[in-house]
């Protein structure tokens, strides 16, 4: 049945092919280009170029293009959270909130006011008829991780036309259809930071507090520029070469001591302080009915990390205790633990605590529960 569907045209190849596929399926398609960042960022801002690309796609496909700014909503609902998380020593993932609050929040509401039935995007994900979320068919491009916080009723209003395709097929379809962005490279990183140096950007909004870099034993081996600039498991950018009295192995960030403003590092990627099998989360968001706990499934602890088998139990205040079947590298507070049962994405939760493996012995569940009431992100 033909529908009137809005496509969020970003200026990239994925959303362009999403629009193409809907047109070929007989739908009445309209383009919608969102502007979510309104600062004048000079050479780093691609907003004007992206709009011009979206307009070129709309002209080629002969569809109308609406342009709308959600910069105020993005700043209040996503960017302020991003800053507060970094200030608290965590490493957030703003793209997850952008999908919930902006794309399938205010943008979906705006699209429906235009009279469309659904909103399509270029995400590599799939949906069941009742709005449950599935992985994208391309395992290298699957973006269900970034969509896990969207409620099922809003997912029912979504369409992911490229979710069943491989990226190579998407580019082929775009090239054969003469879409002008068929060879445009994918955007990477956080959208509002782009290609600019991360430290320069963050320093515009948060004051840096330089401090010492120490080993687990308290030996001072260097200076850090501010804890907010580092994430767990980081190797590059520490400014640590060979140090007298220490092996030649590479240094990795193992912990941030906020109270003392100290960055704690260890040597060697296999160091047990870099691995966890016990993780605590904030209250979860489930897509559809909440599963019965305890639950055995798999979990993705960062977007690019592979799934790990996990036992999920409930904790006080509705948080979760996760027991991984194998140690995971650099489990980072502020990131999301996203749960899967086969192809289905069940939902996820913000990681609040990861307990390191020490001497290859995993801490007990009592110790996991002891940190269940740790401060949780808003």
Secondary structure, DSSP 8 states (H G I E B T S, - for coil): ---EEEEE--SSHHHHHHHHHHHHTT-EEEEEEEE---S--GGG--HHHHHHHHHHHHHHHT--EEEEE-HHHHIIIIIHHHHHHHHTT----HHHHIIIIIIIIIHHHHHHHTT-SEEE---SEEE-TTS-EEE-S-TTT--HHHHTTS-HHHHTTEE-TTTTS-HHHHHHHHHHTT-TTTT-----S-TTTTTS-HHHHHHTTS----EEEEETT--EEEEES-GGG--TT--TTS-----TTS-SS-EEEEEEETTTTEEEEEESTT-GGGEEEEEEESS-EESSS---SSEEEEEESSTTS--EEEEEEE-GGG-EEEEEEEEEET--TTSEEEEEETTEEEEEEEEEEEEE-BTTB---HHHHHHTTTS----
